[in-house]
Amino acid sequence: MSNQWWSVQLPRIILVTLVAGIIVVACTQEPDLGLDLNDKPPPSFSFSGRTLAASFEILELPLTKPLSKTNPFSFTGETIWKISAPERIKGGKWPSVTYGEIPSGFSQAVPDHGRPPTLVENKLYAARIVGDQDAKTTLFFEIRNGKPVNVTDKFGH
């Protein structure tokens, strides 16, 4: 190959390699938060991940039929319960949280006093842990026959 070919191709090769390296670094830095729901009443949630998180909330959403009509990435609802950690804590270090029970050292922001409303059937709820850099993990659930049921997989995403 001629020196002319290398003089044209080398900057391209360097650029592609640099872009690929930036993408790999960005992906490994991507925040992660995990959220799971138990299937026994009252609903309890467990957390995982390395991203720092400061709050956890339950929202009541408009119930659509079918559920796939609800956009899981852009939805509106009313926050009916919100708790905050005493400091930002990695998702995996959060204690298990039972709806309406405030873990030791945490504070309740919504409602401003008293217990949150009872979760009822025929409503759609979103549980969300909120972390740094706008990282959020949301789980959608309903109450069926008195038990919490994860319906996240019913959304068309």
Residue, then its C-alpha position, 0 to 999 in steps of 0.5 A: m500500500s502506498n503512503q498516500w493511502w495511509s495518510v488518508q486512512l490513518p486519521r479515519i482509523i484513529l477517529v473510529t477507534l476514538v469514537a468506539g472507545i468513548i462509547v465503551v466508556a460511556c456505556t460502562q458509566e451508565p447508571d443502573l438501578g434495580l427495583d423488584l416487587n414482592d407478590k404478598p400484601p402489603p407491597s414490599f420493594s427491594f433495590s439493586g444497583r450501583t447508582l446513588a439514589a435519594s428517594f423512592e415514590i409510589l404514583e397513582l396513574p390513570l388506568t388505560k385499557p390495554l396497559s400497552k396504551t400507557n407510555p412507560f417512559s413518559f407518564t403522568g400521575e399523582t405521587i401518593w407516597k414518597i420517602s427520602a434517604p438520609e443521604r444518597i445511598k447506592g441502590g443495592k444498599w437500600p433497605s427493603v421498603t414496605y408500602g407505608e412503612i418508613p425505614s429507620g433514618f428515612s423521612q416521608a415527604v408525601p403525604d406531609h403527615g400520616r399514612p399514605p392512602t390504601l392501595v386498591e384494585n382497578k388502579l395502576y401504580a408506579a413505584r420509582i426509585v430516583g437516583d443521580q443524573d436523572a437515573k430512574t427505575t420504574l415498576f408498574f403494578e396493580i392490586r389484584n385479589g388483594k395482592p400486588v402484581n407486577v404489570t411492567d411487562k404488559f407495556g409495549h416497549 
